[in-house]
Amino acid sequence: MKLQNVTVAYGNKAVLRDISLDFPKGDFAFLIGGSGSGKTTLIKTLIAEMRPKSGTVTDGSGQIVSNLSGKELAKFRRNVGVVFQDYKLLPSKTVRENVAFAMEVCGYPDSKILARVPEVLSQVGILTKKEAFIDTLSGGEAQRVAVARALIHDPDVIIGDEPTGNLDPENALEIMKIFERLSESGKTVIIATHDDKIVNRMKKRVVALRDGRVVSDARSAGYSL
């Protein structure tokens, strides 16, 4: 995905200012910055939840994301898997049902759902818990389910919004290893985080934001603001 001279505003207040970033296939990038730096707005812009006041956001095929609507927008969003800090899982459903639900709402036939769900649960190491209810899982297990759900449509881009914020260091690292494997398989991974220990340990690309601007963009970098 690529942003070119993107400015995003709430009313008359610009919260992203002239952002230009390129996230190529297979990239793994951390977004860092303090409260109000623009990380969440940048994520919302990447998934077309917010539209730029100026500039363009393009996907891997060169489509301008802000021009998409209806079925085109729905198709674009299926190609971007999003993982949140608070999991956003359905507590009344099992692990398998939570992941299957993402396919059911898109109208997939039962045969494809039955084949795909075990694949992604196995991919994130949670297949043995497929019939467990969400409220019986640990935080690390619940986040694995959230990652599995984000992978269900086999997206090219994975975005995490503080995905390890509620996890202990050991589970946080395990989740990051899953993201790392996804990047190595060719998926673009973009993670907004305040976890300096994870960033310093993994030494990936680090994009730092301050007051809605990119203040640094470095590869094999650590947490520095």
Residue pairs with C-beta under 8 A, 6 or more apart in sequence:
1 22
1 23
1 46
1 57
1 58
1 59
1 60
1 65
1 157
1 188
1 190
2 21
2 22
2 23
2 57
2 58
3 19
3 20
3 21
3 22
3 45
3 46
3 55
3 56
3 57
4 20
4 55
4 56
4 57
4 58
5 18
5 19
5 20
5 54
5 55
5 56
6 16
6 18
6 19
6 20
6 45
6 52
6 54
6 55
6 56
6 57
7 14
7 16
7 17
7 18
7 19
7 52
7 53
7 54
7 55
8 14
8 15
8 16
8 41
8 45
8 50
8 51
8 52
8 53
9 15
9 53
14 53
14 212
15 38
15 41
15 212
16 38
16 41
16 42
16 45
16 52
16 212
16 213
17 211
17 212
17 213
18 55
18 213
19 38
19 42
19 55
19 212
19 213
19 214
20 55
20 214
21 207
21 214
21 217
23 29
23 157
23 188
23 190
24 188
25 60
25 156
25 186
25 187
25 188
26 183
26 184
26 186
26 187
26 188
27 183
27 188
27 189
27 190
27 205
28 179
28 180
28 183
28 189
28 191
28 204
28 205
29 189
29 190
29 191
29 204
29 205
29 206
29 207
30 191
30 192
30 193
30 199
30 202
30 204
30 205
30 206
30 207
30 223
31 39
31 42
31 43
31 190
31 191
31 192
31 193
31 207
31 209
32 39
32 192
32 193
32 194
32 199
32 206
32 207
32 208
32 209
32 223
32 225
33 39
33 208
33 209
33 210
33 225
34 210
34 225
36 211
37 209
37 210
37 211
37 212
38 209
38 211
38 212
38 213
39 161
39 192
39 209
40 161
40 192
41 50
41 212
42 192
42 209
43 82
43 159
43 161
43 190
43 192
44 50
45 51
45 52
45 57
46 57
46 65
46 80
46 157
46 159
46 190
47 77
47 80
47 82
47 159
48 57
48 65
48 66
48 68
48 73
48 76
48 77
51 66
52 66
56 64
56 65
56 66
57 64
57 65
57 66
58 64
58 65
59 65
59 76
59 79
59 157
60 156
60 157
60 188
63 72
63 76
65 76
68 76
78 106
78 153
78 155
79 153
79 155
79 156
79 157
80 155
80 156
80 157
80 158
80 159
81 149
81 150
81 151
81 152
81 153
81 155
81 157
81 158
81 159
82 150
82 158
82 159
82 160
82 161
83 143
83 146
83 147
83 150
83 158
83 159
83 160
83 161
83 163
84 146
84 160
84 161
84 162
84 163
85 161
85 162
85 163
85 164
85 165
85 166
86 166
87 134
87 142
87 143
87 145
87 146
88 146
89 98
89 134
89 142
89 145
89 146
89 149
90 97
90 98
90 101
90 134
91 133
91 134
91 135
92 133
93 101
93 133
93 134
94 130
94 131
94 132
94 133
94 134
95 121
95 126
95 129
95 130
95 131
95 132
95 133
95 134
95 137
95 145
96 117
96 121
96 130
96 131
98 134
98 145
98 149
99 117
99 120
99 121
99 145
99 148
99 149
99 152
100 113
100 117
101 149
102 149
102 152
102 153
103 112
103 113
103 116
103 117
103 152
103 153
104 113
106 153
108 116
116 152
117 130
117 152
118 127
118 130
120 148
120 149
120 151
120 152
121 127
121 129
121 130
121 145
121 148
123 148
123 151
124 144
124 145
124 147
124 148
124 151
124 178
125 144
125 178
126 141
126 144
126 145
126 148
129 137
129 141
129 145
134 142
134 145
137 145
138 171
139 166
139 167
139 168
139 171
140 167
140 168
140 170
140 171
140 174
140 175
143 163
143 164
143 166
143 167
143 171
143 175
144 175
144 178
146 163
147 163
147 175
147 178
147 179
150 158
151 158
151 182
155 187
156 187
156 188
157 187
157 188
157 189
157 190
158 179
158 182
158 187
158 188
158 189
158 190
159 189
159 190
159 191
159 192
160 179
160 189
160 190
160 191
160 192
160 193
161 192
162 192
162 193
162 194
163 175
163 179
163 191
163 193
164 171
164 172
164 175
164 176
164 193
164 195
164 198
165 193
165 194
165 195
167 175
169 197
172 195
172 198
173 198
173 201
176 191
176 198
176 202
179 189
179 191
180 189
180 202
182 189
183 189
193 199
196 222
196 223
199 206
199 221
199 222
199 223
200 222
200 223
203 220
203 221
203 222
204 219
204 220
204 221
205 217
205 218
205 219
205 220
205 221
206 216
206 217
206 218
206 219
206 221
206 222
206 223
206 224
207 214
207 216
207 217
208 214
208 215
208 216
208 217
208 224
208 225
209 215
210 225
215 225
216 224
